[in-house]
Amino acid sequence: MAKLPQISGKELCKILEKDGFSLARQTGSHRIYQKQFDDMTITIPVPVHSNSPLKKGTLLSILKKAGISREKIIFLMALLMNSL
């Protein structure tokens, strides 16, 4: 099992957008992302508090709800780094 990297809310937003989520709205310091499927919609709030890293439990909860594995987040982070 791959080790989970520490990432900020801003970085997680970029990863979610790369995975097909779109920004629905922003309420204060929380961005709300959604992804449409045929019969359902996944809605995920992401805390964006400056560039501070997300806590492990918060990150795991968001990834579980989004259906993103640890390996996939590492792959998406590598894609983002290559596109810079």
PyMOL commands that set and color helices and strands:
alter all, ss='L'
color gray80, all
select helices_A, chain A and resi 9-18+56-66+70-83
alter helices_A, ss='H'
color red, helices_A
select strands_A, chain A and resi 22-27+30-36+41-47
alter strands_A, ss='S'
color yellow, strands_A
deselect
rebuild
show_as cartoon
